[in-house]
Amino acid sequence: MHLFWTLFQDSPLLLQVFYLLQLGFTIWMAVDVYRGGAEHFWIWIIIIFQPLGPWVYFFAVKIRHLRMPFVSSRGGGGTWERKLSLDELRYRVERSPTVTNRLALAHRLMDRGLHEDAIVHLEAILQIEPGYCQALHALAECRIAIGEPTHAVTALEKLIERDRRWSHYRAWRTLIQAHEARREPADALKACRELEKQLPTMENRCLLAEHLIDNGLKKEAIELLDQALEDHHYSPWSARLRNWKWAREARKLLAEAEKA
């Protein structure tokens, strides 16, 4: 710290304050990378690309994991409103059992692990709006949580039939989880194939490759991963940076598949 003040002792006071704040922010972001399990290349971006590096990490990674008491992120996109207590949400449903109030209460119950209580409100919503995608997905999550994945599959198939691209194909990933919970690897693999076909991202290719390996289709998994890594190699720099984690996962899965 003495060296820091020696370097900037001739700077205006306001600039010295800015330097201190920037230093503190840089340390905070570097520690967050270490503790939060982010990819380690972020450390070099934070340190080398001063003063922008820490801010790039903050907006690219950190801000998505911040808990903001006035933001609700259920169903995609935050809504800036005060976070109501469970008792307040129950009171609202008792006084005005609207779809919005019931859904908010169901989500809070799910956050508390009270999935069976949430199902009551979600089913009430679906009686009014049978094709309400957000309620169908929440119901499926609850069914998986209480050990009823077959019922979850029913809700998810109805959701997908209504809007297969809902919430950036989120229902497909939950459907895969439901099939896994049912111990039906062939059905999970089929859902993975369809998801990768519709959205061939590096992440979805890794997911498909993992299920191919689990189903004994290692040769197909190797071909898929080889193609995915080749596509990654010739992608724009921004895409390679964004998919760096999944490229590493692809290499890991490829090594696993090639062992046999």
Residue pairs with C-beta under 8 A, 6 or more apart in sequence:
4 19
4 23
5 16
8 15
8 16
8 19
11 19
22 50
22 51
22 54
25 54
25 55
25 58
26 46
26 47
26 50
26 51
26 53
26 54
28 54
29 46
29 54
29 57
29 58
29 62
30 43
30 46
30 47
30 54
32 38
32 57
32 62
33 39
33 40
33 42
33 43
33 46
33 57
34 43
36 61
36 62
36 65
38 57
38 61
39 244
39 245
41 244
42 57
42 61
45 53
45 56
45 57
46 53
46 54
46 57
47 53
49 56
68 78
69 82
69 83
70 80
70 81
70 82
70 83
71 78
71 79
71 80
72 78
72 79
72 81
72 83
72 104
74 107
74 134
75 134
75 167
76 167
76 168
84 92
84 104
84 108
86 105
86 108
86 109
86 112
89 101
89 104
89 105
89 108
90 105
92 101
92 104
92 105
93 101
93 102
93 105
93 121
97 124
99 125
99 128
99 129
99 132
99 135
102 121
102 122
102 124
102 125
103 121
103 122
103 125
103 134
103 135
103 138
105 118
105 121
106 118
106 121
106 122
106 125
106 135
106 138
107 118
107 138
109 115
109 117
109 118
109 121
110 118
110 138
110 141
110 142
110 145
113 145
115 141
115 142
115 145
115 146
116 142
116 146
118 138
118 142
119 139
119 142
119 143
119 146
122 135
122 138
122 139
122 142
123 139
125 132
125 135
126 132
126 135
126 136
126 139
129 135
131 158
131 162
133 159
133 162
133 163
133 166
133 167
133 171
136 155
136 156
136 158
136 159
136 162
136 171
137 155
137 156
137 159
137 166
137 167
137 170
137 171
137 174
139 152
139 155
140 152
140 153
140 155
140 156
140 159
140 171
140 174
140 175
140 178
141 152
141 174
143 149
143 151
143 152
143 155
143 178
144 152
144 174
144 177
144 178
144 181
147 181
149 178
149 179
149 181
149 182
150 182
152 174
152 178
152 181
153 175
153 178
153 179
153 182
156 171
156 174
156 175
156 178
157 175
159 166
159 171
160 166
160 171
160 172
160 175
164 171
164 172
164 198
165 198
168 199
169 195
169 198
169 199
172 191
172 194
172 195
172 198
173 195
173 207
175 191
176 188
176 191
176 192
176 195
176 207
176 211
179 185
179 187
179 188
179 191
180 188
185 211
185 214
185 215
186 215
188 211
189 208
189 211
189 212
189 214
189 215
192 204
192 207
192 208
192 211
193 208
195 204
195 207
195 208
196 204
196 205
196 207
196 208
201 243
201 246
202 228
202 231
202 232
202 243
202 246
202 247
202 250
203 243
203 246
205 224
205 225
205 228
205 246
205 250
206 225
206 228
206 246
206 249
206 250
206 253
208 224
209 221
209 224
209 225
209 228
209 250
209 253
209 254
209 257
210 253
212 218
212 220
212 221
212 224
213 221
213 253
213 256
213 257
218 257
218 258
218 260
221 253
221 254
221 257
222 254
222 257
222 258
225 250
225 253
225 254
225 257
226 254
228 250
229 247
229 250
229 251
229 254
232 239
232 240
232 243
232 247
232 250
233 240
235 243
240 247
